[in-house]
Amino acid sequence: MKAFTISTFLFLLATELHAAPSSNARQFQAQLTFEGAPPAAAFYELSVPTDGSVFEISNVLSISHISSAGGASCTLFGIDGSETTVVGANTVDVGPPQTQVSGSCLAL
């Protein structure tokens, strides 16, 4: 009986561990393009987490437009106080144009 109880306990423990979500689950990354003036010559791209965490942006280029490839809602913050939100696959204007310093995204 004791062996049966131990075997049952170990089986249930193994089942729980197997069913638990992985803490290393791959997180979707939002693809953002930051465009200056002119957009074809002055731009950069970032892949950013979509878990709601705040990420820092270290590029000093003054940005006029922000584009997203889709799949997330992102809010970006400028050095002079702008707050720009891009939802899904879209391009939005930054007004007035300014360096972006941080942002946060959530997967849709």
Number of C-alpha atoms within 10 A of each C-alpha: 6 7 8 9 10 11 12 12 12 12 11 12 12 11 11 11 10 10 9 8 9 9 6 6 7 7 11 15 17 22 17 21 19 23 24 21 14 9 14 8 9 13 19 15 13 13 11 21 21 20 14 14 11 15 14 13 15 10 13 11 17 20 25 21 20 24 21 22 15 17 18 22 20 26 17 21 20 21 14 12 13 15 15 18 20 21 20 17 14 14 18 14 15 24 14 12 19 20 22 27 17 16 21 19 24 19 18 11
